[in-house]
Amino acid sequence: MHVLSGFGFDVHQWVFAIVAALCLGMSKTGFAGMSMLGVALMAEVWSARESTGVILPMLIFGDFFAVMLFNRHALWPEVWRILPPAFLGVVIGFGIFQLVPGAAFGPVIGWIVLAMNTRSMSFHGRDGLRAVRLIIWPHNMKEKWDGTEAIPP
């Protein structure tokens, strides 16, 4: 128990941080929605501002190792194409990080997460909406994914 209190965290904070790190790692393997869960859990451990400072290096570190491990399989034209907007996003994010006061940072992150989830659901169309409805109305878990049974409005 002494080892767990090294950073001044309670046991539940360690659990949230570990699960958040696992969610972020799983999001890098293709489970896209897991990153949002990781962001929310990490915001429970630290404030929104500090959790952002922890998450971004974790994601960059994961990308760095993915490129190192799978460099032969990488689609380098695609990597070079997305790097400039990615760097621009980091710079813009750093600027917003400096401008937004601490009390407003949490709601700003919340709106960004909501916008990203809405955008993601719009790309996934009816299947994305169906997944959200299954989460909201768990009694419909028996529903078939092939669309033969009706879902609530």
ABEGO torsion letter per residue (X at the ends): XAAAAAAGBBAAAAAAAAAAAAAAAAAAAGBAAAAAAAAAAAAAABBAAAAAAAAAAAAAAAAAAAAAAAAAABBAAAAAAAAAAAAAAAAAAAAAAAABBAAAAAAAAAAAAAAAAAAAAAAAEAAAAAAAAAAABAAAAABBAAGABBBBX
